[in-house]
Amino acid sequence: MPLLPVISGRKTVRAFENLGWQVTRPRGSHIIMVKDGEMATLSIPDHKEVARGTLRSLIRTAGITVDEFCEQI
């Protein structure tokens, strides 16, 4: 399993936008994203660094692989 990079919340949002997710609203210190046809929503922390475990959980929730996510960074 490839090692995830430590990236910011904003960079994480851009990567998910490239994968078809859309920002719906900010909520406190998190950015909420949705995708048509998906039941799940993503709540991405708007921090300088997103923890690797949190990032891996977001990737799993989005239904993609780590490699697919890393290609979008």
C-alpha positions as CSV (number, residue, x, y, z in Angstrom):
1,M,0.0,0.0,0.0
2,P,1.5,3.3,-1.0
3,L,2.4,5.9,1.6
4,L,0.1,8.9,1.5
5,P,1.6,12.4,1.3
6,V,0.9,14.9,4.0
7,I,-1.0,17.7,2.2
8,S,-3.2,20.6,3.2
9,G,-7.0,20.5,3.3
10,R,-7.3,22.9,0.3
11,K,-5.0,20.6,-1.8
12,T,-7.2,17.7,-0.7
13,V,-10.3,19.5,-1.9
14,R,-8.7,20.3,-5.3
15,A,-7.8,16.6,-5.7
16,F,-11.4,15.5,-5.0
17,E,-12.7,18.2,-7.3
18,N,-10.6,16.6,-10.1
19,L,-12.4,13.3,-9.3
20,G,-15.9,14.9,-9.7
21,W,-16.7,15.9,-6.2
22,Q,-18.2,19.4,-5.6
23,V,-17.9,21.7,-2.6
24,T,-21.4,22.4,-1.2
25,R,-20.6,24.5,1.8
26,P,-18.0,25.2,4.5
27,R,-19.0,24.2,8.0
28,G,-16.8,25.5,10.7
29,S,-13.3,24.4,10.0
30,H,-14.4,21.7,7.5
31,I,-15.3,21.7,3.8
32,I,-18.3,19.5,2.9
33,M,-18.2,17.8,-0.6
34,V,-20.8,15.8,-2.5
35,K,-20.9,13.9,-5.7
36,D,-23.9,13.1,-7.9
37,G,-24.9,9.4,-7.6
38,E,-23.0,9.0,-4.3
39,M,-24.8,8.6,-1.0
40,A,-21.7,9.6,1.0
41,T,-20.5,13.1,1.7
42,L,-16.9,14.1,2.5
43,S,-16.0,16.3,5.4
44,I,-12.5,17.6,4.7
45,P,-10.7,19.5,7.5
46,D,-9.5,22.9,6.4
47,H,-6.1,22.6,8.1
48,K,-2.5,23.1,7.1
49,E,-2.0,19.3,7.2
50,V,-4.6,16.5,7.0
51,A,-3.6,13.5,9.0
52,R,-2.8,10.4,6.9
53,G,-5.4,8.3,8.7
54,T,-8.1,11.0,8.0
55,L,-7.0,11.2,4.4
56,R,-7.1,7.4,4.0
57,S,-10.6,7.4,5.5
58,L,-11.8,10.1,3.0
59,I,-10.4,8.1,0.1
60,R,-12.1,4.9,1.3
61,T,-15.4,6.8,1.7
62,A,-15.1,8.2,-1.8
63,G,-14.7,4.7,-3.2
64,I,-11.4,5.2,-4.9
65,T,-7.9,3.8,-4.4
66,V,-4.9,5.6,-3.0
67,D,-3.2,5.5,-6.4
68,E,-6.2,7.2,-8.0
69,F,-6.1,9.9,-5.4
70,C,-2.3,10.4,-5.7
71,E,-2.6,10.9,-9.5
72,Q,-4.9,13.9,-8.8
73,I,-2.5,15.7,-6.5
